[in-house]
Amino acid sequence: MSKKIRVTILSISLLTLTACGGGGGSDNTGTSNPVIPTTPVINPVIATPSNNDTKVNSQSDAAKFLNRATFGSTQDSIDQLLSRSTYQNWINDQFNTAITYHLPQVQSLGAKMCANINDDGTNRVDSWEYRFPRHHVWWEAATKANDQLRQRVALALSEILVVSDSDGLGLSEYHLAVTSYYDVLIKHAFGNYRDLLEDVALHPAMGDFLSMSRNQKENVDGTIRPDENFARENLQLFTIGVHELNLDGTKKRDGSNNFIPTYNQKMIEEFAKVFTGWSYADKEWRQWAGQANRLVPLKAFEEYHDNSAKTLLNGEVSPSGQSAQQDLDFALDNIFNHPNIAPYISQQLIQRLVTSNPTPAYVARVAEKFNDNGSGIKGDMKTVVSAILLDEEALAETKPDSFGKLREPMLRMSHLWRVFKMQPSLRTGHYWDSDNGCGQGNYPSYNFYQAVAQFNNSLGQGPLQARSVFNFFRPDFSPTGLLNDNGLYAPEFQIINENTMVSSTNLYHLLVERFATDETYTPALEEYSKFDMRDVTDMASDTDTLLDYLDLVLLNKEMSSSLRTILAEHLDTPDVFGDAREGQFQKAREAIMLIIGSPEYLIQK
Amino acid sequence: MNKIQSQTRRHFLKKLALGVGSASLLATQSKLQLMQSAMAMSTDYSGFADHKSLVCIFLFGGNDSYNMLVPYEQAAYNQYNAVRSNLAISRDSLLALKGDQYALHPSMPDMQALYNTDNLAVMGNVGPLIQPTTRAEFQNESALLPADLFSHNHQQEFWETGTTATGSTRQPGWGGRMMDMLITANADQNSPALFSLSGNSVWQRGNMPLDFVLNPYSGVEQIKAFEDQNWPRYKRSRIAAWQKILQQSSPSLLNQQLSNTYIRTDERIGNLVEQYALAPEITTVFPEEGSFSKQLSTVAKMISIRENLGMKRQIFFVGIGGWDTHGNQLTDHAERLATLNGGLSSFYKATEELGVEDSVTTFTASEFGRTLSINGDGTDHAWAGHHLVMGGAVNGGQIHGEMPELVLDGPDDAQDTGRLIPKYGIDQYGATLGKWMGMTDSDLLEIFPNLSNFNSTDLGFMS
């Protein structure tokens, strides 16, 4: 990257600094004046609009694209994309769609659920109970938000720049903080990766998760040295990885055919010094922080910052005497300038959105755009996302046998919800049996025998619920058997095993059999949430009509003839389903259950 | 053992590994043939009359074993206290082990009792090594070192396989490799006998599909949608359709992999569900909270039905997270160790209830130990660590291995921040356990890629 651009970015960061705090606000009682809890965004120079004029030729092409760019294709979304003629038009629409932030909704819903109130009636800043509204709002946004592409990219980013609310990892009591972190990913999904890195580094959720907050310089008697946690994982997972890469994502090798490390332990220790001196904005350094404001960025405490000179990547030395913010900016620029970041992040984003095994050429094409959006800007996410979705390999008519990816559990579920219009029911009382008089009732809630917040027990996955910073699965996971034998990756298979196979199949069986309706209904008056299966029940009187529709919305119109034959044979078994509506309803459910369990559905091409 | 013989075997295995990377289906074919010949070379264990089970407890995140096992002798304690500063556990609160040289963290009273009755041993100073490595060799870069030291996932992989991948294909884990060979001891050689209670680990995957992931809470359940029933009327037709779907051919390798996984699950749950449902309840009380004790009580249940399953050898993988104590360590680590203590203690009692305390050995693993130096309220990624081995068959009440000197920049420090170099390799630790399981030296040399680089293949903590 040219020096000029680096200076541009530095000045953006400085602007950010001076404006810091403006986005704050500790009032989280669900007021109607929500704040986006991050440093204000300053959009990078707008890229030259892409001129990709690839046409959307068919319903099939539209569905395929939408299963990558959204939380699942539906009849409406397919029609809409076709009406926009080119993919780029649709993408540009998405770039300009109003942003759906989660925090204001979680705050407001949480207040109705009394998540903001202690048992003794006093207010609390954050709590474990916000878990329920957090999940509710996440599913609501995934299935209904208009800014689908932004939400989808945010999910992808949340699987690279991981924080998790899992027990024992520091965030299980701070679901507003976790929500606010997700909003940072949403905000920068179409911004610049460099700005994202800054807001991630200074978010209190990350501060808690990777002990960035209250990381202090070496003390006087030398018994305490800086914490290496954020320094290491930031380099290893969020930016450049452990080995030097070519532009196409393949690993470089030295003269002895070994991989080349990008950094060593000493360098981690240097970066650890960089990330010293940050703590919660509304507390003193040593003050109890259990109820600190985790919705505004961490604040610099210079007396705890190591301002010595530090040797960073490529031998670049940060000058001594810099402030915590200056050191942070210098170091993030240093990392951002490393040639690895483009292929490392591009490859993972391709895997999250399109295919587990992109060719090196595909990675290189996207990485090139990451390095330069055409206007000399590096890290422009709009350009990167467009390049991933519009690449010739993604849109090719014929694809190699290794193409595609396993639909991860969250996306399989969201797709079904979108197609069959899952609606929350309205709770008549408050969520908690509390005696303190709070709880306004009449708030929407997805209600099943198993709460949405517990889905991950059966699915092996839930939003921001990974077991560690290493995500639910690694980008280079390869399951034993055919794929590993052939040197292919399949990250999502890391959470596929006998247990998740059985429990997820049972969960879908339960949902399709027990939480679906073929009648006119008012979601608000129902005790439980339901799939709306009226249309498909109507269609089921003609097996072909039913299968045509399911083929379109679930299978990109690429249902194999053998699957179609198998399904038709089953659905048309004489004297089993009958002509009554009850039988037609069951026919629809049979078809849906078998399709969503089939390998040709689960492997998204 | 014969070093030359082991070299030949390793050469053969290397050839085997080379056949793996090709992107063609033919590679699988030829690999299968090679695998079969590799199988044929390993020892026949069908003569085993006794039962033995091995239980791996993986502490994900890197356990700070320097605060789990602390020097108790005053001078050594002082050294520890100086380096650990405000993260040091006060000597008064420590639980002294017999001999009074070392003590356990105050959260582990049951482990203290098991140690003092010789049912628990400590194996000190273990970690990922390719060959014995000194400080000088580390610093002048003359020793072969595990790749990507101090990184969680890379060191987990090394712990579980004895190596880190250098291409896109991964080496099998040593738990899985043991089962590949030990399976000849069991009645049904296709029936999975390595059970994970903690999802997919690399450790459990051998060359043959003998691992099976159980649900820590419910063990194993039927797939209800496809459970064989006459009612409703469409059930049989649905099952038939499902079977046909799984048999569909597809050129997609991803499709095939998924179909295979479904089919394997389908084939194998039937008998397990049946036997598991018949298992008598374990009456030993396990701690109520958390997945860890649930995992262990399910392990006990699986051991209790070993005879009905026709199994002489079983292996288990149990996982517990939250050991990456960079911050808030005093509180968090104490909680983790209490959970570990409670679960292990109940599990030991459950093996006594089943009368198998002498034939079940439980051991800890963790990707690395942590720095001696501290970062304020936590510690960072390091290298060597101490491990617990529990059961009636251990040489208990002893600390095995040469213990490190707990000083910065000392003779065991890789650099100057207290990342101590292990004295003993994972390969040696695993081979000692494998030998107890009854495996031959030649099989162990085949499983553990670095074992022949060490003088001793038996660290002596098993009787």
Interface residues (C-beta under 8 A of the other chain):
Chain A: S166 D167 G168 L169 G170 L210 S211 R214 N215 Q216 T223 I224 R225 P226 D227 E228 N229 R232 Q236 V242 N258 F259 P261 Q265 K266 I268 E269 A272 S356 D401 S402 F403 G404 K405 L406 G460 R467 S468 F470 R474 D476 S478 P479 T480 G481 L482 L483 N484 D485 N486 G487 L488 Y489 A490 F493 Q494 I495 I496 N497 E498 N499 T500 M501 V502 S503 T505 N506 Y508 H509 L510 S560 S562 L563 I566 L567 E569 H570 T573 D575 V576 F577 Q586 E590 M593 L594 G597 S598 P599 E600 L602 I603 K605
Chain B: V20 G21 S22 A23 S24 L25 A27 T28 K31 F60 G61 S85 N86 A147 D148 L149 F150 S151 H152 N153 H154 A165 T166 G167 S168 T169 R170 P172 S196 G199 N200 R205 P209 F212 V213 L214 N215 V220 E221 Q222 I223 K224 A225 F226 P232 R233 Y234 S237 R238 A240 A241 W242 K244 I245 L246 Q248 S250 P251 S252 L253 L254 N255 Q256 Q257 L258 S259 N260 T261 Y262 R264 T265 R268 I269 G321 G322 D324 H326 G327 N328 D332 R336 S373 I374 N375 G376 D377 G378 D380 H381 Q415 T417 R419
